[in-house]
Amino acid sequence: MLMQRTGTGARLSIRELAAAAGIPHQTIGNLLTGDQESVAGETAYAIAGAIGVDTLVLWIPIERAATLQLAPQINEAGVA
């Protein structure tokens, strides 16, 4: 969806986005099909910058997900 209306209002093809981000077009294709789920930070910034959106619009940093605590930790006394 974001490729259809970038921050500038222009549409980008897979090849155009890849060229603007300086990465292989297969990387964009693989991300769109789900064959690839993540990229290096530098690549994520390049893709987001080429589209014209903040990186967090497209990517959730792994370190953020790893620090989430979904349930309180229970100690040996049974206290959260």
Order of alpha helices (4+ residues) and beta strands (2+ residues): alpha-alpha-alpha-alpha-alpha
